[in-house]
Amino acid sequence: MNTLTVSPASSPASGGLADLAVRAGLALARWGRRRTIRRTDRERMLRALAERSASRDAADENARIHAAGRLMLM
């Protein structure tokens, strides 16, 4: 890992820039950890899979009902 030493004597703004860089890096790290947790949450994944399956089953049932209704009208 590369490191950069910022000398306080080099510029008064360098301390503020370093502070901003550290805060941005920490925020990015927190975002990455939250994203990893969301993507690997087994219960959430199983729930989403069950919801997709139920939605697909409901759409199939709806199509069968409409098809039966069209046959009866003829």
NORVENCOR-V981637 format. One record per run of one state. SS is the DSSP state (H for helix, E for strand, C for the rest). FROM is the first residue (numbers start at 0). TO is the last residue. If there is no record, write none. Layout:
ss	from	to
SS	FROM	TO
SS	FROM	TO
This chain:
ss	from	to
C	0	10
H	11	39
C	40	40
H	41	72
C	73	73
